[in-house]
């Protein structure tokens, strides 16, 4: 597998992980808060604590999911080819 394919698939997997994490964060918010997360946290009608909490929860979930997916993908590539690809840090 070439490095371009590695990067393309790695980026796609990181995006998919981010989308899935946002869905999980949204469902978790609904479960805990008994309400939908703020649709637009920048809206002045959204309470500040709610906007900040949603930004922290969703941002952390997305970043963590992308990190885990990118690391796993790089491990898979290294195991398959015997080396870590050049510029592996620029996958996501």
C-alpha positions as CSV (number, residue, x, y, z in Angstrom):
1,X,0.0,0.0,0.0
2,X,1.5,3.3,-1.0
3,X,1.8,6.3,1.3
4,X,-0.8,8.3,-0.7
5,X,-3.3,5.5,-0.1
6,X,-2.3,5.4,3.6
7,X,-2.9,9.1,4.0
8,X,-6.2,9.0,2.1
9,X,-7.6,6.1,4.1
10,X,-6.2,7.5,7.3
11,X,-7.9,10.9,6.7
12,X,-11.2,9.2,5.9
13,X,-11.0,7.0,9.0
14,X,-10.2,10.1,11.1
15,X,-13.2,12.0,9.7
16,X,-15.5,9.0,10.2
17,X,-14.3,8.6,13.8
18,X,-15.0,12.3,14.4
19,X,-18.5,12.0,13.0
20,X,-19.2,8.9,15.1
21,X,-17.8,10.7,18.2
22,X,-20.1,13.7,17.7
23,X,-23.1,11.4,17.4
24,X,-22.0,9.6,20.7
25,X,-21.5,13.0,22.4
26,X,-24.9,14.2,21.2
27,X,-26.6,11.0,22.5
28,X,-24.8,11.3,25.8
29,X,-25.8,14.9,26.1
30,X,-29.4,14.0,25.5
31,X,-29.2,11.2,28.1
32,X,-27.6,13.3,30.8
33,X,-29.2,16.7,30.2
34,X,-32.6,15.4,29.0
35,X,-32.4,17.9,26.2
36,X,-30.7,18.4,22.8
37,X,-27.3,20.0,22.8
38,X,-27.1,23.6,21.7
39,X,-27.6,23.8,17.9
40,X,-25.5,27.0,17.7
41,X,-23.3,27.6,20.8
42,X,-22.4,31.0,19.5
43,X,-26.1,32.1,19.7
44,X,-26.5,34.8,22.4
45,X,-29.7,33.1,23.6
46,X,-27.7,30.0,24.5
47,X,-26.6,30.1,28.1
48,X,-22.8,30.4,28.5
49,X,-22.4,27.4,30.7
50,X,-24.3,25.3,28.2
51,X,-22.2,26.5,25.2
52,X,-18.9,26.0,27.0
53,X,-19.9,22.6,28.3
54,X,-21.0,21.4,24.9
55,X,-17.8,22.8,23.3
56,X,-15.6,20.9,25.8
57,X,-17.6,17.6,25.6
58,X,-18.0,17.4,21.9
59,X,-14.5,18.8,21.1
60,X,-12.8,16.3,23.5
61,X,-14.8,13.4,22.2
62,X,-14.0,14.2,18.5
63,X,-10.3,14.8,19.2
64,X,-10.0,11.6,21.2
65,X,-11.7,9.5,18.6
66,X,-9.5,11.0,15.8
67,X,-6.4,10.4,17.9
68,X,-7.3,6.8,18.6
69,X,-8.2,6.0,15.0
70,X,-5.1,7.6,13.6
71,X,-2.9,5.7,16.0
72,X,-4.6,2.4,15.3
73,X,-4.3,3.0,11.5
74,X,-0.6,3.9,11.8
75,X,0.0,0.8,13.9
76,X,-1.8,-1.3,11.3
77,X,0.3,0.2,8.5
78,X,3.5,-0.4,10.4
79,X,2.6,-4.0,11.2
80,X,1.6,-4.6,7.5
81,X,4.7,-3.0,5.9
82,X,7.3,-3.2,8.6
83,X,7.8,0.6,8.9
84,X,6.0,3.7,9.9
85,X,5.2,5.8,6.8
86,X,6.9,9.1,6.3
87,X,4.9,12.1,7.6
88,X,2.6,9.8,9.6
89,X,1.9,12.7,11.8
90,X,0.1,14.5,9.0
91,X,-2.5,11.8,8.4
92,X,-5.4,13.5,10.0
